[in-house]
Amino acid sequence: PHLYPIVDDREFILELLNEERVLLVQGTGFNWSDTNHARVVFLPNVDDLTEAIGRIARFLHGYRKRHGT
C-alpha cells in the first residue's frame, strides 16, 4: 500500500500541472518501471521551491481525497 494511490504517473503529473501549474517528471520518464513515482528538480531558487512545494502539498491533499485514501 502506498500513501497516495497513484496508478498512472503520467496522469498524476498532468493533474498536478493542470491544477497547480507545477511540472514534475513522471518516474516512467526515467525508465522507472513502477507507475507511482515522480521526480523533482531542485534547481530553482529557494522562494520558488517553497511556493512549488506548497502547491504540491495542496494538490496531494486533494488528490488523496479524490482517490479514496
C-alpha positions as CSV (number, residue, x, y, z in Angstrom):
1,P,0.0,0.0,0.0
2,H,1.2,3.5,-0.9
3,L,0.5,6.8,0.9
4,Y,-1.0,8.2,-2.3
5,P,-2.9,5.9,-4.8
6,I,-1.0,6.9,-7.9
7,V,-1.9,4.3,-10.5
8,D,-0.7,6.2,-13.6
9,D,2.2,8.5,-13.0
10,R,1.7,10.4,-16.3
11,E,-2.0,11.1,-15.4
12,F,-0.8,12.2,-11.9
13,I,1.7,14.7,-13.3
14,L,-0.9,16.1,-15.8
15,E,-3.4,16.6,-13.0
16,L,-0.7,18.4,-10.9
17,L,0.2,20.6,-13.8
18,N,-3.4,21.5,-14.6
19,E,-4.4,22.2,-11.0
20,E,-1.3,23.8,-9.5
21,R,0.8,24.8,-12.5
22,V,3.8,22.8,-11.2
23,L,5.6,20.4,-13.5
24,L,7.4,17.4,-12.3
25,V,8.6,14.4,-14.3
26,Q,6.9,11.0,-14.0
27,G,9.1,8.2,-12.9
28,T,8.4,6.2,-16.1
29,G,10.0,9.1,-17.9
30,F,13.3,7.9,-16.5
31,N,12.6,4.2,-17.3
32,W,11.4,3.5,-13.8
33,S,9.1,0.5,-14.1
34,D,6.6,1.4,-11.3
35,T,4.0,3.9,-12.4
36,N,3.6,5.5,-8.9
37,H,6.6,7.8,-8.8
38,A,7.6,11.3,-9.7
39,R,10.9,13.2,-9.9
40,V,11.6,16.7,-8.6
41,V,14.4,19.0,-9.8
42,F,15.8,21.3,-7.1
43,L,17.4,23.9,-9.4
44,P,15.1,26.9,-8.8
45,N,15.7,29.5,-6.1
46,V,14.5,28.8,-2.5
47,D,11.4,31.1,-2.8
48,D,10.3,29.4,-6.0
49,L,10.8,25.9,-4.4
50,T,8.9,26.9,-1.3
51,E,6.0,28.0,-3.4
52,A,6.1,24.9,-5.6
53,I,6.3,22.6,-2.6
54,G,3.3,24.3,-1.0
55,R,1.3,23.8,-4.3
56,I,2.4,20.1,-4.4
57,A,1.3,19.6,-0.8
58,R,-2.1,21.2,-1.5
59,F,-2.5,19.1,-4.6
60,L,-1.6,15.9,-2.8
61,H,-4.1,16.6,0.0
62,G,-6.9,16.9,-2.6
63,Y,-5.6,14.0,-4.7
64,R,-5.8,11.7,-1.7
65,K,-9.4,12.8,-1.0
66,R,-10.4,12.3,-4.6
67,H,-8.8,8.9,-5.0
68,G,-10.0,7.4,-1.8
69,T,-7.3,7.0,0.9
